[in-house]
Amino acid sequence: MKRRDFMGKMGLGVATAGLAGPMMAGKVLAEEKPITWKLATSWPPQFPILQESTVRMAKNIETMTGGRLKMDVYAANELVGALEVFDAVSHGVIQSGSTAPYFYADKTPEAQFFSDYPFGMTNRGKLAWLYCGGGMELFREMYEPHNLYPFVMLTTGTQMGGWFRKEIRSLADLKGLKMRIPGIPGKVLKRAGVSVIHIPGRDVIISMKQGALDAAEWAAPAYDAALDLQGAANYYYYPGWHEPATTVAFIVNSDSWKALPDDLKMCVEMACSESTTWTLATADAQNGAVLKSLLEKYKIKLRKFPDDVLRELRRLTDEVMEEEASKNPKFRKVYDSLKKFQASFNEWMEASEWAYIDAVRKQSF
């Protein structure tokens, strides 16, 4: 056989072999039955950013997987209650959910850190700890006994301090207030004399208008205005001492997660990471304009918590944290990890972002 004929036949064989893989893979994908998950959330229907990001993420996953993984998204109470998402996913009633870990502090006290904790790190530090400081490994370790595999899918950034129907001039003004605030911050405020009430976001505005609540925290201007909190209270406080970098979880039933092919798992993970970036960017893009509208259109009074109030809340936070850690080894494990990471992170911030912000604020430009 001539060399040219031989090489030609060899080339055809190589080309055919090269096509065989994609063609066979395409045939497998074409014959593969799409996987459909039910995804329940803790958020009201069509609620900006929170529910919006969940629907958006589900669409992105379907696009990334070529339709091999689809998610039917249900808002709070359309399938399960706003505070029932954890149990529904854990028990396999549904495959996945979007919710905040601190909503379930009674079930997993140690998982509250994966929403947020008082006087913690801001968004940069929180995400650095989660992705590069062992945070996600701890999150999954804490949720494993509950048959859950978690991701971070949303971050609000630093929140506001909350809405109050009266001005807070001192610690005495906190005593006796009925306030909606979940998790560890609720325990801190309870120690300061506040009557803490935990209800879903959609019920906050009704409770405020009916006088069942004197105060409530939700998130930041873009989120709060969507809940119409400006129609129930006149005083809007900052800083958000209780939630400097709140994150929301996407939780998956462990059995459902293990059944996914590896490439679909990667698509879910990447979609969650993209959603985290998108939610923070979206909120930051909107918060300034919404805050301006609250102050000018609705005549809301923007106030800073007095320094002595913040100092006392910081002291009470340290007290509560140590008490919780002393009775719960899992809580201690996560708390110690965060404290160690935060100490190093704060040193870096002192020489970088904080120093820059301090310098710029003192200039006229």
N, C-alpha and C positions, 0 to 999 in steps of 0.2 A: 504494500500500500504506500502511495506517495505521502511524503511528510505533510504536504498541504492538505490532502484529503483527510489524513489522520487528525490533524489539528482542527480541521473544520468540524469533524464529527465530535471531537473532544469538546470543542467550544460549545456546540449545540447541546451536548450532554450536560456540561457545567451550567449553561443558561437554564436548561430545563430543571436541573436540580435546584438551582437558585430560586426559581419560581415556585417550586413544589411547596416549600415551607409556607410562604405567604398565602398560596392558594388553599393549602390544607387548613391553615389557621383561619382564613376567611370562611371556609366551609364550616369549621367548628363553631365560629362565632355566629354564623348565620343560623346554625341549628340549635345554638344554646338558648334555652328558655330564659327570658328576662327575670331577674329577681326583683320583687316589689316589696318594699318595707313600708310599714305604717310609722309615721313620725309625728308624735304629739308634742305640743309645746306648752309652756306656762304663760304664753303671751296672748293678749286679746287679738281677735281677728283683724288683719290688715294693719296691725300696730307698727308704726314706723321703726325702722332699724331692727328691733327685736324679732318680730314676726317676719318682717320684710327680708331680713338676712337669712332666715331659715328657709323660706321659700326660694330665695335666690341660690342658696347653697345646694338645695335639692336639685334645682334645674342644672346647676353647674356639674353636679355629679352625674346626672343623666347624660349630659352632653359629653363629658370626659370619658364615660364608659360606653359611648355609642349606644345608649339605651339598655345596656345589660343590667344596670342597677337603677331602679326607679324608686322614688319615695313619694308617697301620698301624705301631704302635710296637713295636720289638723291643729287648729288654734285651741286655746284653753277651753275646756268644757264641750268641745265638739266631739271628742272621743273619750277623753278622761279629764278629770278636774285639773285645775292649774297646779295644785300641789300633790297630784297623784301620779305625776309622770315618772318619778323615781321607781315607785313600786310596779307600775305597769310595765316598764322596760325590764326591771329586775326579774320579774316573774314570767317574762316572755309573752305577756298579753299583747304587747306590741314590740317591734324590733328596735325602735330608737326614739330619742326625745331631745328636745332643747329646753334646758332648765338651769337653775342656779343651785350649786351645791349647798349654799347656806340655807336654802329653803327647808332642808332636811337635817338640820342640826341635831334633832332628837335621834335620828338613825345613825348619823356619821358625824359626830362633833369634830373629828379631825379633818374632815373634808371641807369645812368652812373656809379654810385658807385658800382653797381653789376657786372660791368666789372672791373674797377679800378679807382683810383684817385691819383693825384700827391702827393708824400711824405706821402703816407698812410702806413699801416702796411704791413709787409711781410706775407708770406703765412700762418704761424701759427696763427697770429693775425686775418687775414682776415677770415679764416675758423672758428676760434673760435667765431668771431662776427656773422658770418652767421648762424652757427648751434646752438650756445648757448647764443648769445647776442642779439637776436631779429632780426637779419638781414634777415633771410628767411621770417619771418612774414611780415617785411616791404616790401620786394621784391614782395611778393604775393599781398600785399595791393596796391602797386603801379601799378601792372599789371592787377588787377581785372577789372578796367574800360575798359580795352582793350580786354576783353574776353580771357585772357591768364593765364595759371597756370605754373609758372616757377620752374625750378630746376637748381642747379649747376652741370655741368657734366664734367668740365675740368678746370684745373688750370695750368698755365705756370710757376708759381713761379716768382721770380724777373726777369724782362726782361733786355735786353740791352738798351742803350740809343739811338741807331739808327745808320744808315749808312750815311756818308757824303762824298761828292766829294771833299771837301776841309777841311783843318784843322780848328778847332774852338779854337782859343787862347784867345778870349775875347768876350764880348757881342756884340761888333761891327761886329764880323764875322757872327752873326746870322741874322743881318738885311738884308732883301731882299732875303733871301733863300726861295726857293719853296720846301716845305716839306709835305710829306704825314704823317699825324698824326691825329687821330680822337679824338672826345670828349673834355673834359675839358683841357687836355694837349694842344690841338690845340688852344684853347682860350688863354691859358697862353703864348704860343709861338707867337701867333698873336700879343699880347700886347708887346712882345719883338722885334717885327719888322719882324717876319717870315710870308711869304705868305703861308697860310695853305690850303692844298688840300686833300680832302677825296675821295679816290678811293678804290675799292676792292683789296685784296692782289694780285690777279693774274695779275692785270694791273700795279703793281708797277715796276717790272723789265723792262717792255717795256718803261714806262714813264721815268725811270732813264736813260736808254740807249739812248733814243731819246732827252734827255736834258730837258724834260718837268718838271722834278723834280731834285733838287739839293741834296735832302736828303730824307730819309724815315725810319720810324721805323716799325718793324713787331713784332718780339718777342725776341727769344733767338737763340743761334747758330744752334741748331738742326732744328728749324723752318726756320730760315733765309737762311741757306745753301740750303734747299729744294726749296726755292723760287729763288735761284741763285743770291742773292743780292751781293755776292762777285764778281760777274761779272760786276757790275755797279758802285761800289764805292770803294775807297781805305781805307777810315778811318772808323773804327768801335768803337763807343763810349760807355762808361759806366760811372756811373751807370744808371740804368733805373729809373730815378727820377720820371718819369711820370706813370710807371706801376710796382710797387713793388710786386704785387700779383694778376695778371690778372686772372679773371675767365670767362668762357664761359657758356652760359645758354642753357639748353634744355627746350624749351617752348612747351606747349600743349594747344590746343584750349580748353577753359573751358568746353564747352558742351561735347566735346569728353572725357574729363577727368571725368566729373560727371557721364558719362554713363558706366565707367569701374567698374567692381566688385571690392570690397575692396582688395581682395588678389592680383589682377593684379596691382592695384595701388601701393601696397607695393613692388611688384617686380620691378616696374619702379623706385620707390624711391631708393631701394637698388642698382639697376644697375647704377643709376646716381652717388651714393656715391662711389661705387667701381670704376667707370670710373674716378672720380676726383682723387682718390689715384693713379690709374694706370697711368694717363697722367703725373702727377708730377714726379712719379718715373721714367717713361720712358724718359722724357726730361732730368732729372738730370743725368740719366745713360749715356746719349748720349752727353750732352752739352760740357763736358770737352774734349772729343776726337775730336768733330767737331771743337771746338775753336782752338785746337792745329793744326788741318789740315788747317784751314783758315789762321793762322799765318805762318805756315811753307810751305804749298803747294802753297797757293795763294798770299803769301807775304802781307797780309792785315796788316795795321798799327793799333794796338790796342791803344786807347787813353782814358784817363779819362777827363771828363769835368772839366775845371778849377774851383777852389773853388768859385771865385767871380761870375762865371756864375751860379753855383748851388745856391748860396745865393740869387741872383737876381730872379731866377726862383722860389725859395721858397717864396720870398716876393710877386711876381706877382700871385703865386698860392693862397696865403691867400687873396689877393685883389679880384681875380676872384671868389673865393668860397663865400666870403661875399656878393658880388654883386649878384650872382646867388641866394643865399639863401634869400636875402632881397626882391626879386621879385617873389619867388616861395615857398609857404609854405610847399609843399611836399619835395622840395629840402632841405629846412631847417630842416625838421623832420629827414630825413635820415642822413644829415650832422652832426647834433647835436648828434644823436645816435652814429655815428662813432667816433666823437671827444671824447665823454665821455668814450667809450670803449677803444679807443686807449691810452688815458692818463693812465688808469689803466694797460693796457697791457704793455706799455713801462716801467712802474715801475718794473714789473715782469721780463721783458727782461734784464733790467739793472743789475739785481741780478742773472740772470741765463744764458741764451744763449749768450747774448752780452758779458758778463763778461768772459765766457768760451772762446769765439772766440778771444777776446782781449788777454787773457792770453796765449793761444796756439800760436798765431801769434808772440808773443815775445820770444817764446822758440825755441830751435834748433831741437826738436823732431817733 
